[in-house]
């Protein structure tokens, strides 16, 4: 199916940034032989992607000074790899049945581990024009993660699924 890109709507920019992120992840092992350097490169690439697409995402419309207005994308167990799980296991977490990620700050409505959040959380944005996709990832978002998962496993270890404390 061919998408019609209207001038000025940002879809072209988002598509270009998705492709740039995919290339960076695929070639992350070229960042150097040191695994920590490669991990740092992956997270910087994801953060760079985030900075470029955030203003064009639905998340930008829903955010405020205190955090996300909906918090719906954090009503999940974040997708993690073996390395990320080992880091998250060391961090304090909320143990309740609120239905949110154990690291989501319910009071401030933001991520409690923002600086060390997993790769999937760094690239997950609602790139659609509806809040429906805040809790239900759209195809574009799923394709980003699924398209690079096997390349991420080379550096971050086996995919561990949704994080469980």
N, C-alpha and C positions, 0 to 999 in steps of 0.2 A: 504494500500500500504506500503510495507516494503522499507525503505531507506537503501541504501548501504553506509556504513561509511568507507571511505578510511583512513588508518592510517595517522595521521599527518595533516589532513585537518581541524581539529578544530570542526567538527560537533558534535563529541562525547562530547567535553567540553561544547559546547553551549547547547546541550540537557540536560546535567547534571545541568548546571547553571539555565536553565529554570525551571527544576523540583525543584531545591533548592529554587528559588524565590517563586514558587507556594506554597510550604510547609510553608515558612516563612509568606506569606500573610494569608494563611488559619489559621495559629495559632497566628497571631499578637495580638489577644485579650488576649493572655496569657502573654503579655509583662507587664501587670499590669492593675489595674482597672481605672487608670487615662487615659482619652481619649487622652490627649496631649502626653503622653508617648507612646501610641499605634501609633499615627500618626508619631511621631519621629522614632519609630521602623520600620514602613512601608517605610518611605523615606530612612532610612539607608539601609534597605534590597534592595530597588530598586537601590540605589547608588552603593552598593556592587556588585550587578548584572552587572551594567554598567561598573564598573572598570574591571570586569573579562571578559566580552565579547567584549568590545570596540576594542581591538587589533585584534580580529578575524572578525570584521564587515567590511562591505564595507565603512562605515563612516570613519574608521581609514585611509583608503586609500585616501579619499577625503578631509580630514581635513588638515588645515595648521595652522600656528601661529596666523593668523587673524580670524580663524573660519572655518566653513564648506565651501568647494568650490562650492557646489551646492545650499544649503539652501532649497532644494526641500521638505524635510520632514516638513518644517515649513510653507509650502503653505497650511495651513489648519486652522481650529479652533480647538485648543487642547481639547481633551476629558477631562472633569472635573466632579468632584462630588460637592455636595452642599458646603462642607467646603472649597474646593479649589476655587470655584467660589466667595465665600465671601471674600477670601484673594485677589484674582486677581482684584476684583472690587475696591479695595482700592489703587491699584498701577497705576502710570501714564502709559498711553498706546498711541500708534500711532493711529490716526483716519484717515485712507486714504484707497484708493482702490488698494493698491499695490498687494493684493492677498496673503500676508503673515500674519502669526500670528501677532496680534497687539503688541506683545512684542518682535518680532524679530528685531534686530538692523540691518537695511539695509546697513549701512556703514561698520560696522565691520563683518557683516555676521555671527552673533552669537546670542544667546539667551540673551535678556536684563534682564531677571529675573531668571537666571540660578539657584541661590541658593533657590528660592521658586517655581520653576517650578512644574507643576502638576505631579502626579504619572505616567500618560501615557507618558509624555515627558521623564521621567527618564528611562523608559524601552523600548522606541521606538528606535530601531536600524535597519538598513538595514542588515539583517543577510544573505542575498543572495549575489551572486557574480556579480550583475549587478546594474547599476544606475537606471534602470527602477523602482526598488523597493524603491527608495528614496522618490518618491511621491505616490507610490501605495503600501501600506503595503502588505507584503507577508503573506501567511497563518501562518507561524510560529509566526510572530509578532502579528497578530490578535488573535491567540490562546492564547498567553500570557495574553493579556488584557481581552479577553472574559472569559478565564478560572478562573480569580480571581475577576471579577467585583462584583459579589454578596458578596464576602467576604470583599472587599473594602468598599462596601456600609454600612456594619455594623459599620465601624469606621469613614469613610469620609462623610457619609450621602448619600442620593439618588443620583444616576447617573444623571447628568444635561445635558449630551450631549456635543456637541462642544461649546466652550466658545463664547459667544456674549457679548460685552461690554454694 
